[in-house]
Amino acid sequence: MIELLWLLLTILRAVVRPRQDLVLENLLLRHQLVLLTRPTRSRPGTRLRVWDKLLWVLARRFCHGWHGHLAFVTPDTVVRWHRQGWRLFWRWKSRSRGGRPHLTAEVRELIASMSRDNHLWGTERIRGELLKLGIVVSNRSIRRYRWRGPAQARSQTWRTFLHNHAHHIWAADLLTVPTLTFKSLYVLVFIAHDRRELVHVNVTASPTAAWVWRQVIEATPWGRTPRHLLRDRDALYGRDFRQRARRIGIDAIASPIHAPKANSIVERVIGTLRRECLDHLVVLNEQHLMAIVHEIVGYYNQERPHRTLGLETPERRLRPVIGAIRSHPILNGLHHVYERAA
């Protein structure tokens, strides 16, 4: 009976209250009902979101008697939410709008590229290189955008090591060429590792240790000697070849047994000579082979682009970039050379 009387008094009070108060009360009660019936995956209890907390913070600010409609949390909890929002608001309002300007994507990529390509460079060295380019960047920004590879001791790569010593290294090897009369001729090739230049080539029908040594002397005139000469273990070089080479300042290094990749550069150029020249011709005699070899060596050194050199020729030459384009054949049309008329 008492509950019925209380319900009647509540209805009479609602009749005389303003409509906006009833709508606001209905909204708050419905919101709590939604929270209590909202399905959750992580836990069976009520899960409050940021917008739920914000609704009750606004209700505390603009709704009189808001705590009378609150059932699922205490009023102190809403006050705590309001204080957290106040701190977040002033943190956002007090944020720093100054400082250094952000780096462009181009500068960030340049810093990462410098750090990735130069493992021995530190932050200050990269900053100095950027200053040379007119780019002012702080050390803190460089450390932020530097490339970070796997943690290991600083050391140059094998490619860098070989590149730094390539100008001191030559390689030598012999290749055989059959003639029209089924005889074998021998071609001795010397190639420099730095520019892939064929520094000396000669032909013989009867190679001996004395002939090979004479070719070494002819390939190194006026003190033009490499520091290291790679060769295979062919008996044609002679037993004392390394001792004789040391007397003129050359360290003749023999490649391991059954390891042609140890002398891969000269093996590759021999394959190039075969694929691009010797496999397409029939050699008549020693004089014929000598003429062919001299012509293909001139083409190889002066006109043939090399991938390892960035499609440049082993011998650097200034070439005109304007003028009519002309061509002339090499080896009777087996290859053609294209150049602009001066």
Secondary structure as the mmCIF struct_conf table of DSSP 4:
data_model
#
loop_
_struct_conf.conf_type_id
_struct_conf.id
_struct_conf.beg_label_comp_id
_struct_conf.beg_label_asym_id
_struct_conf.beg_label_seq_id
_struct_conf.end_label_comp_id
_struct_conf.end_label_asym_id
_struct_conf.end_label_seq_id
HELX_RH_AL_P HELX_RH_AL_P1 ILE A 2 VAL A 16
BEND BEND1 ARG A 17 ARG A 17
HELX_RH_AL_P HELX_RH_AL_P2 ARG A 19 THR A 37
BEND BEND2 ARG A 41 SER A 42
BEND BEND3 PRO A 44 GLY A 45
HELX_RH_AL_P HELX_RH_AL_P3 VAL A 50 PHE A 62
TURN_TY1_P TURN_TY1_P1 HIS A 64 GLY A 65
HELX_RH_3T_P HELX_RH_3T_P1 TRP A 66 GLY A 68
BEND BEND4 HIS A 69 HIS A 69
BEND BEND5 PHE A 72 VAL A 73
HELX_RH_AL_P HELX_RH_AL_P4 PRO A 75 LYS A 93
TURN_TY1_P TURN_TY1_P2 SER A 94 SER A 94
BEND BEND6 GLY A 99 ARG A 100
HELX_LH_PP_P HELX_LH_PP_P1 PRO A 101 THR A 104
HELX_RH_AL_P HELX_RH_AL_P5 ALA A 105 ASP A 117
TURN_TY1_P TURN_TY1_P3 HIS A 119 LEU A 120
HELX_RH_AL_P HELX_RH_AL_P6 THR A 123 LYS A 132
TURN_TY1_P TURN_TY1_P4 LEU A 133 GLY A 134
HELX_RH_AL_P HELX_RH_AL_P7 ASN A 139 TYR A 145
BEND BEND7 ARG A 146 ARG A 146
BEND BEND8 ALA A 151 ALA A 151
HELX_RH_AL_P HELX_RH_AL_P8 TRP A 158 HIS A 165
HELX_RH_3T_P HELX_RH_3T_P2 ALA A 166 HIS A 168
STRN STRN1 ILE A 169 PRO A 178
STRN STRN2 THR A 179 THR A 179
TURN_TY1_P TURN_TY1_P5 LEU A 180 THR A 181
BEND BEND9 PHE A 182 PHE A 182
STRN STRN3 SER A 184 ALA A 192
TURN_TY1_P TURN_TY1_P6 HIS A 193 ARG A 195
STRN STRN4 LEU A 198 THR A 204
BEND BEND10 ALA A 205 SER A 206
HELX_RH_AL_P HELX_RH_AL_P9 ALA A 209 ALA A 219
BEND BEND11 THR A 220 THR A 220
HELX_RH_3T_P HELX_RH_3T_P3 PRO A 221 GLY A 223
BEND BEND12 ARG A 227 ARG A 227
STRN STRN5 HIS A 228 ARG A 231
HELX_RH_3T_P HELX_RH_3T_P4 ALA A 235 TYR A 237
TURN_TY1_P TURN_TY1_P7 ARG A 239 ASP A 240
HELX_RH_AL_P HELX_RH_AL_P10 PHE A 241 ARG A 247
TURN_TY1_P TURN_TY1_P8 ILE A 248 GLY A 249
STRN STRN6 ASP A 251 ALA A 254
HELX_LH_PP_P HELX_LH_PP_P2 SER A 255 PRO A 256
TURN_TY1_P TURN_TY1_P9 ILE A 257 HIS A 258
HELX_RH_3T_P HELX_RH_3T_P5 PRO A 260 ASN A 263
HELX_RH_AL_P HELX_RH_AL_P11 SER A 264 GLU A 276
TURN_TY1_P TURN_TY1_P10 CYS A 277 CYS A 277
HELX_RH_3T_P HELX_RH_3T_P6 LEU A 278 HIS A 280
STRN STRN7 VAL A 283 VAL A 283
BEND BEND13 ASN A 285 ASN A 285
HELX_RH_AL_P HELX_RH_AL_P12 GLU A 286 GLN A 302
TURN_TY1_P TURN_TY1_P11 GLU A 303 GLU A 303
STRN STRN8 HIS A 306 HIS A 306
TURN_TY1_P TURN_TY1_P12 ARG A 307 GLY A 310
BEND BEND14 LEU A 311 LEU A 311
STRN STRN9 GLU A 312 GLU A 312
BEND BEND15 PRO A 314 GLU A 315
BEND BEND16 VAL A 321 GLY A 323
STRN STRN10 ILE A 325 ILE A 330
TURN_TY1_P TURN_TY1_P13 LEU A 331 LEU A 334
STRN STRN11 HIS A 335 ARG A 340
#
